Amino acid sequence: MTQTSPVALVTGGSRGLGRATVEALARRGVSVILTYQGNRRAAEAVRDAAARSGVNAAALQLDVAQAGSFPEFVGRVREVLGSWGDSRLDYLVNNAGSAHNGSLADTTEEAFDRMYREHLKGPFFLTQSLLPLLRDGGRIVNVSSGLTRFSFPGRIVYASMKGAVETMTRYMAKELGSRGIAVNVVAPGAIQTDFSGGLVRDDPGINRQIAQNTALGRVGIPDDIGPMIASLLSEDNRWINAQRIEVSGGQSL
């Protein structure tokens, strides 16, 4: 297929919020390169579903915690774009990452460093590596968490890294403004996915507690987030820049 549509790169696109984002972008006519860490079969299923929307789609393996692999990864992205008759990305969604449950007292240095590499160092240096491929006038969305505004026990490290991502987003917007690149951060509330071992999805008590503490009366689902990110990347929202946008249904107001 000859490339005529915008192109997005979505990290962690094989599951959860990343998958919902890939599918929403494809429905809007955006071609997508999605990354996955280990589940190739799931990534290929998402890729194929996106392609059925009539856009180009590719799945590439990437561990965002391994910044040393980024130059080789960028080379593979160039190859994919070339095969589509293009050389630039229009959108970047830094979504990939895992959860961590541990208190200040019991978190290990190894776990802390892993969260840092996944959620802060990874998006920073991946974005840096992809800047030569990102089209002037493009857009970046970094994914944070509602946990930077409200607090739950055991989320200190994860939430701290996401707080840093929110600060990083504002600086990215300032530095990339001269190229017309808008950078925003989306902060989902509690969502029913397999994230954190499926805690919100599979524990009825926690699900009920969060729903009761959310203005709209339920826990979120991936399709509450993916289409919102796709919309934020569109021309309809071209003047939104350097903003933290919480998508939580009014959780913990």
C-alpha positions in Angstrom: 0.0 0.0 0.0 1.4 3.4 -0.9 1.6 5.7 2.1 -0.8 8.7 2.0 -2.0 8.9 5.5 -0.4 10.3 8.7 1.8 7.9 10.6 1.8 7.4 14.4 4.2 5.4 16.5 2.6 4.0 19.7 4.8 2.2 22.2 3.2 -0.6 24.2 0.5 -1.0 21.5 -0.2 -4.7 21.9 -2.5 -4.4 24.9 -4.6 -2.2 27.1 -4.6 1.5 26.5 -2.0 1.2 23.7 -4.1 -1.2 21.8 -7.2 1.0 22.1 -5.1 3.9 20.9 -3.8 2.0 17.8 -7.3 0.9 16.9 -8.7 4.4 17.3 -6.0 5.9 15.2 -6.5 3.3 12.5 -10.3 4.1 12.4 -9.3 7.7 11.8 -7.2 6.8 8.8 -3.8 7.0 10.6 -1.2 4.4 9.8 0.5 2.9 12.8 3.8 1.4 14.0 3.1 -0.2 17.3 5.7 -1.7 19.7 5.6 -4.6 22.0 8.0 -6.0 24.5 7.4 -9.8 24.4 4.0 -10.9 23.2 4.5 -10.9 19.4 1.3 -12.8 18.7 -0.8 -10.2 20.5 1.0 -7.4 18.7 0.5 -9.0 15.3 -3.2 -9.4 16.1 -3.5 -5.6 16.8 -1.4 -4.9 13.7 -3.8 -7.0 11.5 -6.9 -5.4 13.1 -5.5 -1.9 12.3 -4.7 -3.0 8.7 -8.3 -4.0 8.2 -9.2 -0.4 8.7 -7.4 0.3 5.4 -4.2 1.8 6.8 -0.6 0.6 6.9 0.4 -1.1 10.1 3.5 -2.7 11.5 4.6 -4.2 14.9 8.2 -3.9 16.1 9.7 -5.3 19.2 11.1 -2.8 21.7 11.9 -2.7 25.4 11.6 0.9 26.4 13.8 0.2 29.4 16.8 -0.5 27.2 17.8 2.9 25.8 20.9 1.3 24.2 18.6 -0.4 21.7 17.1 2.8 20.4 19.5 3.6 17.6 18.8 0.1 16.1 15.1 0.5 16.6 15.1 3.9 14.8 16.7 2.1 11.9 13.9 -0.4 11.8 11.4 2.4 11.9 13.1 4.1 8.9 12.8 0.8 7.0 9.1 0.5 7.7 8.5 4.1 6.7 10.5 3.6 3.5 8.5 0.5 2.6 5.3 2.7 2.9 6.8 5.4 0.7 7.4 7.8 3.5 10.3 9.0 5.7 8.6 10.8 8.6 6.4 10.2 11.6 3.5 12.6 12.4 2.7 11.4 15.9 4.4 9.7 18.8 2.6 8.2 21.8 4.9 7.3 24.7 2.6 4.7 26.4 4.7 1.6 27.2 5.4 0.7 30.8 4.6 -1.7 33.6 3.2 -1.2 37.1 4.9 -1.4 40.5 3.4 -2.0 43.8 5.6 -1.2 46.8 5.8 1.2 49.7 8.6 3.6 50.5 9.8 1.1 53.2 10.0 -2.0 51.0 10.8 -0.9 47.4 14.2 -2.2 46.2 16.7 -0.1 44.3 16.4 -2.6 41.4 12.6 -2.0 41.2 13.1 1.8 41.5 15.6 1.7 38.6 13.4 -0.4 36.4 10.5 2.1 36.9 12.9 5.0 36.1 14.2 3.3 32.9 10.7 2.4 31.7 8.7 5.5 32.5 11.2 8.4 32.4 14.5 7.6 30.9 12.9 5.5 28.1 10.4 8.1 26.9 13.0 10.8 27.1 15.7 9.1 25.0 13.3 7.4 22.7 11.7 10.8 21.9 15.2 12.2 21.4 16.2 9.4 19.1 13.0 9.8 17.0 13.2 13.6 16.6 14.9 13.4 13.2 12.0 11.3 12.0 9.3 13.5 13.5 7.7 15.8 11.1 7.6 19.5 11.8 4.1 20.3 12.9 3.7 16.8 14.4 2.5 15.9 17.9 3.6 13.9 20.9 1.5 12.5 23.7 3.1 11.2 26.8 0.9 8.9 29.0 0.9 9.6 32.7 -1.5 8.6 35.4 -4.2 10.0 37.6 -2.0 8.9 40.5 0.0 12.1 40.1 -3.1 13.9 41.5 -4.6 11.4 43.9 -2.7 8.9 46.0 -3.0 5.2 46.7 -0.8 3.1 49.0 1.9 1.2 47.1 2.2 3.5 44.1 4.9 5.8 45.3 7.6 4.9 42.7 5.2 4.6 39.7 3.5 7.9 40.5 6.7 9.7 41.1 8.0 8.7 37.7 4.8 9.8 36.1 5.0 13.2 37.9 8.4 13.6 36.3 6.9 12.7 32.9 4.4 15.6 33.3 7.2 18.1 34.0 9.2 16.6 31.1 6.1 17.2 28.8 6.1 20.9 29.5 9.8 21.2 28.7 9.4 19.2 25.5 6.6 21.5 24.4 8.8 24.5 25.1 11.8 23.2 23.3 9.9 21.7 20.3 7.6 24.7 19.7 9.9 26.2 17.2 9.2 23.2 15.0 5.5 23.5 15.5 5.4 20.2 17.5 2.7 20.1 20.2 3.4 18.0 23.3 0.7 17.0 25.8 0.3 14.5 28.6 -2.8 12.3 29.1 -3.4 11.0 32.7 -5.9 8.1 32.8 -7.7 7.2 35.9 -8.3 3.6 37.0 -8.9 1.5 33.9 -10.1 -2.1 33.5 -7.1 -3.8 31.9 -4.5 -6.4 32.7 -2.2 -3.6 34.1 -0.9 -4.3 37.6 -2.0 -7.9 37.3 -5.6 -6.9 36.3 -6.2 -5.5 39.8 -8.9 -3.0 38.8 -10.5 -5.3 36.3 -10.5 -8.5 38.3 -11.0 -7.5 42.0 -14.7 -6.8 42.5 -14.0 -4.9 45.8 -11.5 -2.6 44.3 -13.6 -2.1 41.2 -16.6 -1.2 43.3 -14.6 1.1 45.6 -13.2 3.1 42.6 -16.6 3.3 40.9 -18.2 4.7 44.1 -15.4 7.3 44.2 -15.8 8.4 40.6 -18.3 11.1 39.6 -19.5 9.1 36.5 -20.1 6.1 38.7 -17.9 3.4 37.0 -14.4 2.3 36.4 -12.9 3.3 33.0 -12.3 1.0 30.1 -9.6 1.2 27.4 -12.0 2.7 24.8 -12.4 5.7 27.2 -8.8 6.5 26.6 -7.7 5.4 23.1 -10.2 7.5 21.1 -9.4 10.5 23.4 -5.7 10.2 22.5 -6.5 9.8 18.8 -8.7 13.0 19.0 -5.9 14.9 20.8 -3.5 14.1 18.0 -5.9 15.4 15.3 -6.1 18.8 13.7 -9.2 19.5 15.8 -6.9 19.9 18.8 -4.0 21.6 17.1 -3.9 24.5 19.6 -3.7 22.4 22.7 -0.1 22.3 23.9 1.9 21.6 27.2 -1.3 20.4 28.9 -2.0 17.7 31.4 -5.4 16.2 30.5 -6.8 13.8 33.0 -9.3 11.2 31.7 -10.7 9.6 34.7 -14.5 10.1 34.7 -14.0 12.4 37.7 -12.2 10.1 40.0 -11.4 11.2 43.6 -12.8 14.7 43.2 
